[in-house]
Amino acid sequence: MTNAFEGLEEALSTQIKVELVERGMDQKTLAERVGIHPVTMTKYLKNQRTMPVTTLFDIAAAFDLSPRLLMQRAEARIARPGARRA
């Protein structure tokens, strides 16, 4: 990790993966709900592409979470590496 933004991107990707597992959902289903191509979702979750804020909001909605709560959970991963939830 070279900067704080990359650290947050990584934490957000990890949190999205946790949310997927907790809901028994796969990346393809999430991509369909968000309205993006599954390959694009994979690139976001592998930190190969920066996720637009609108996509973050759509992902949070697909999980029935507020974007704020999803980000708080991701930020907690930076403060406590290995944590499952904020």
C-alpha positions as CSV (number, residue, x, y, z in Angstrom):
1,M,0.0,0.0,0.0
2,T,1.4,3.3,-1.0
3,N,-1.2,5.8,0.3
4,A,-4.3,6.0,2.5
5,F,-6.7,6.0,-0.4
6,E,-5.3,2.6,-1.6
7,G,-5.6,1.3,2.0
8,L,-9.3,2.4,2.0
9,E,-9.9,0.8,-1.4
10,E,-8.4,-2.5,-0.2
11,A,-10.5,-2.4,3.0
12,L,-13.6,-1.6,1.0
13,S,-13.0,-4.5,-1.3
14,T,-12.5,-6.8,1.6
15,Q,-15.7,-5.6,3.3
16,I,-17.7,-6.1,0.2
17,K,-16.4,-9.7,0.0
18,V,-17.4,-10.2,3.6
19,E,-20.9,-8.8,2.9
20,L,-21.2,-11.2,0.0
21,V,-20.3,-14.2,2.1
22,E,-22.6,-13.2,4.9
23,R,-25.5,-13.0,2.4
24,G,-24.6,-16.1,0.4
25,M,-24.3,-14.0,-2.7
26,D,-21.7,-14.2,-5.4
27,Q,-20.0,-11.5,-7.3
28,K,-22.0,-12.1,-10.5
29,T,-25.3,-11.7,-8.7
30,L,-24.0,-8.5,-7.1
31,A,-22.8,-7.2,-10.4
32,E,-26.3,-7.9,-11.9
33,R,-28.0,-6.1,-9.0
34,V,-25.7,-3.1,-9.4
35,G,-26.0,-3.0,-13.2
36,I,-22.4,-3.6,-14.2
37,H,-20.5,-6.3,-16.0
38,P,-19.2,-9.1,-13.7
39,V,-15.7,-8.6,-15.0
40,T,-15.9,-5.0,-13.9
41,M,-17.0,-6.1,-10.4
42,T,-14.1,-8.5,-10.3
43,K,-11.7,-5.7,-11.2
44,Y,-13.1,-3.5,-8.4
45,L,-12.8,-6.3,-5.8
46,K,-9.3,-7.1,-6.9
47,N,-8.3,-3.4,-6.7
48,Q,-7.5,-3.4,-10.4
49,R,-9.9,-0.5,-11.1
50,T,-11.1,2.4,-8.9
51,M,-14.7,2.1,-8.0
52,P,-16.9,5.2,-8.8
53,V,-18.9,6.6,-5.8
54,T,-22.1,5.9,-7.6
55,T,-21.2,2.2,-7.8
56,L,-20.4,2.2,-4.1
57,F,-23.9,3.6,-3.4
58,D,-25.4,0.9,-5.7
59,I,-23.5,-1.9,-3.9
60,A,-24.5,-0.6,-0.5
61,A,-28.2,-0.6,-1.7
62,A,-27.8,-4.1,-3.0
63,F,-26.7,-5.1,0.5
64,D,-29.6,-3.1,2.1
65,L,-27.0,-0.9,3.8
66,S,-26.3,2.8,3.8
67,P,-23.1,3.8,2.0
68,R,-22.0,5.3,5.3
69,L,-22.3,2.0,7.2
70,L,-20.5,0.1,4.4
71,M,-17.7,2.7,4.5
72,Q,-17.6,2.6,8.3
73,R,-17.1,-1.1,8.3
74,A,-14.4,-0.8,5.7
75,E,-12.6,2.0,7.7
76,A,-12.7,-0.3,10.8
77,R,-10.6,-2.8,8.9
78,I,-7.9,-0.2,8.6
79,A,-8.0,0.5,12.3
80,R,-8.2,-3.2,13.2
81,P,-6.8,-5.4,10.5
82,G,-8.5,-8.8,10.4
83,A,-11.7,-7.5,11.9
84,R,-14.9,-8.9,10.4
85,R,-17.3,-6.1,11.4
86,A,-17.2,-2.6,12.6
